[in-house]
């Protein structure tokens, strides 16, 4: 009798541990599957090639932005200035395409994003800032860049031609291809280069990384520079797609990118995550937004639902971290 009770107890613990493992590692995938099933039962137009093509195009800009944000968050930082970089980069590229030509305009725009990202990284490196300092510094940079955008554009909506080579960047499958290329590049950097290893070290323990002789300041500047480049790339795709640029086009994009990264399972405390996590998060947020639109749910309830999902994602991250500490 006692033996059978022990066996039953062992089986219960086994199943509980399996459920906990699935919940920890595949929660995002399960949420995505649940959304797809529920909405496909509600609307036959959801599970169509045309709708999925629409979702992919919609998530491309935030997806590109999220790739750079992933590098920053894994390294133990955060960047609130990327939305303003998107706004400024969009205004720059739409103006310079007609003046300089497509390729020089793109190079100048990417260079501007790199410079702005490098400035944030350099300030943080000099003050030896961590997550809290990164939040404040990049919030300040967000305000500075937003003001520069208004000065440069005169606060006026910038209209482009929407034709030619530049116009093709945001059309068809081009945004999706650009998104995939940036995923591949950033994932390669994370997993196959010294930069990637240092990014994980920085997020895991910045003091130990510094004591090991690694030039922490250099790598922090590099991470934020790459983040600035991806923000500028996102702006180029967005501006090309709509054929115009608004001085406030990137407002709120920084929060969407952070949300996608965290929902995907990248730890806000740093040191853990991958581009696969980010892609899952971007897809979940994109599919969720599309599903809510199909169900004719207005923007305010949509924000409530998205907010709850983000809170749950952060809660799961904290729960996983606490369990690791106990182990």
N, C-alpha and C positions, 0 to 999 in steps of 0.2 A: 504493500500500500504506500509506504513511504517512498519506495523506489519509483513508483508510477507518478507520485506527486512531484518528485525531483525532475523526472523526465518532462512532465507537463510544464513545470516552471522554466526549465531550460528552453523548451520550445517557445514559450511566451517571450522570453528574453531575446531569443533568436529573431523572432518576427518583429519585435519592437525595434531591435537594432537595425534590421533591414529597412523598416519603414523610415526610421530616423535617417539612415544613410541616403535613401531615395529622396527624402525631403530636403536634406542638406545639399545634395549634389544635382538634383534634377527638378527642383521646384519651378524654375523659370520655364523649362520645357513643358512641364505639366500644365502650367498656367496657359501657355501658348496653345497646347492641344485642347484644353478646356474651352478657350475662347473660340477656336476654329469650329469645334463641334457645336457649341451652343448657337453661334451666329449662323452657321450653315443650316441649322434646323429652322432658324427664324426666317432666313432669306436665301432663295436659290441663286441670287445674283452674287453672293459672297464667294462661293467656290467656283470662280470662273477665271480663265486665263487673263481676261481683260482687267478684272479687279486686282489680281495679284500683280500684274504689270503696273497698275496704278499705284499699289502699295510700295513696290520697289522704287518707283520714281519719287514718291513722296518721302521715303526714308533716306534717300541717298545723301541729301545735304546734311541732315542731323547725323547720319552715319559717318560721313567724312569728318565732321566736327568731333564726334565721339571717339574716333581713333586717336586723335591727339590728346583728348581729355583722358583717355585710358592711360597713356604714358605718364601723364602728370599725377593722376590719382594713385597708380601703382607705386610711383616714386615717393608717395607720402604727402603730396601737395594737392592744390585745387586751383582752378583758374576761372575767375568770374568775368574776365575781360574779353573772352572770345566772342561773345555776342556783339560787342562794340567793334571788335576787329572785323567781323563779318560786315557790319555796316560800312565802316571806312573802306575796306578792301573793295566792296561792291561799287561804291561811289568812285574810287580811283580807277578801277578797271573799265567802267562804262565811259569815263571821260577820256582815258588814255588810249582806248582802242582806236578811236577816230583820229587821234593825234599822232600816235607812235606806230600803230599797227598792232595786230593781234598778239604775236609772240612777245615783242618787247613789253607790251602792256601787261601780259600775264607774268612775265619775269619781274617787272617792277612791283606788281601786286603781291606776288609771293615773297619778294624781298621785304616789302613793307610789313607783312605779317610776321616774317622771321625776326625783323628788327624789334617790333613791338613785343613779341614773345621773349626775345633775349633781354630786353630791358627789365621785364618783370622777373625773369630768372636771375639776372644780375643783382637786382635789389635784394631779393630773398637770399642769394648767396652771401652778399656782403653782411647782412644782419643775422645770418645763420637762422633764418626763419623756418618754422615748421608749419603744420596745417593751419593753426590759428593765424599766424602772421601771413601766410599765403592768402587766406581768405580776405584779410584787411587790405593787403598790398594790391591784390588783383581787383578788389572792389574799387580802390582808388584809381587804378589804371583804367577800369571800365568807365569811370566818370571822365577821366582825361581824354580818352580816345573818343568817347561819344561827343565831347565838346569839339575836338579837332574835326570830327566828321561834319558837324554843323558849320564850323568855320569854313572848311574846304568846299562844302556843297552850297553854302549860303542857306542851309535849311530847306533847300528846294528839291523836289522829286526829280531825279535824273532820268531822262528818257533816252533809250538807245535805239538803234535801227532794228535789232533783232534778226539781222540777216548776215550772210557771209559765214566765214569759218567760226567766228566767235559765237554766232547764233546757234551753230550746230552742237556746241559743247553741252548745252542743256537739253537737247532734244533726243527723242528715241531712247535707245538703250545706253547712250553715252554716259549719262550720270551714274547709272548702275555699274558700268565698266570701270569708271574712275573710282567709284566706291570700292569695288572689289580689288583693284590694283593697290589702293592705299591700305586696305586690310592686309593684303599679302606682304607689302613692304613693312608695315609696322609690326606685324607678327614675326616676320623674319628678324627685324631689329631686336625684338624682345627675346627671341629664343635662340638666335644663332650669332649674336655679336657680343663683344664685351660691354657695349652700351646697355644692352638688355639686361645682362647680369647685374650691372651696377644699379640699374633702375630698381630691380627687385631688392637689392641690398639696401638702397636708400630708404625704401618703404618699410623694410623689415627692421632696420636699426641704423639710423643715420650716424650715431656716435661710433659704433663699431666699424662702420664703413670708413669714417674719417680716420680712426686710429689704425686701420689697416694700410694706410698710405695712399688711398685713392683720393684724387683731386675732386672732392665733393662739389666745390663751386663750379668747376668746369662742366660737370655732368648735369648739374641742376640747370645751368644756362642752356645746355644742349636740349634738355627735355622741354623746356618752355619755348625754345626756338622752334622745335619740331611742331609743338602745339600751335604756335602762331602760323606756321606754314599751312597746316591742315585747315585752320580757320580761314585763311585766305583762299585756299583751294575750294572750300565749301562756298565762299562768297562768289567765286568765279562761276561755279556751276549754277548757283541760285540766280545770279544776275543774268547769265546767259539764257536760262530757262524762261524768265519773265520778260527779258528784253528791256529791263529798267532797273534802277537802283534807288532805294529810299534811304535817307539818313538814319532811319530807325528800323531798317530791314532786319537787323539781327537781334532786336530786343527780345529777351526771353530765351534765345537760343542756348545760352550758356546753361540755363536750368534744365532745358530739354536734354542737352548732351549729358549733363551730370546724372540726371534721372535715368537715362538709358544705360549708362555705364554701371550705376549702382544696382538697378533692377536686374541687369545681366549677371550680377554676382561678383563684380570686382569690389574688393574690400575698401571702404572709405578710409580705413586706418592704414592702408598701403601694404605693399609687399606681397599681394596675392591677387591673381586675376590673369586674364588673357584676352586677346582680340576675339576669341570665340565667345567668351562671356559677353563682350560688348555687342557683338553681332546679334546674339540672342536677345539682349536687352533692347536693342534698336528695333528688331523685328517685332518683339512683344508690344512695345509702345506704338509702333506703326500699325500693327494689326488691330490693337485695341482701339486706336483712334478711328481707323476705318470702320470697324465694327459698330462703334457708337454712332458714327454718321449714318451708316446703313439703317440702324435702328431708330433714326430720327431723334436722337437724344441731344438736347441743346448744349451749348458750350459750358454753362455753369455746372450742371450735373456731371458732365464729362471731366471737368477739372477735379471734382470731388472724388470720382472713381480713380482717376490717375493718381491723385494725392494719396489715397488709401493704399494703392499698390506700391507706391514709393516708400511709404511709412513701413509697410510690411517687409519690403526688401531690406531696408535699413535694420529693422528688428531682427530679421534672419541673420544678417551680417554680424550684429552684436551678439546674438545667441551663439553663433558658431565660434566667435572669438572667445567668449566666456567659457565655452566647453573646452576649447584648446588649452586655455589657461589652467582649467581644473585638471586636465589630463597631464 
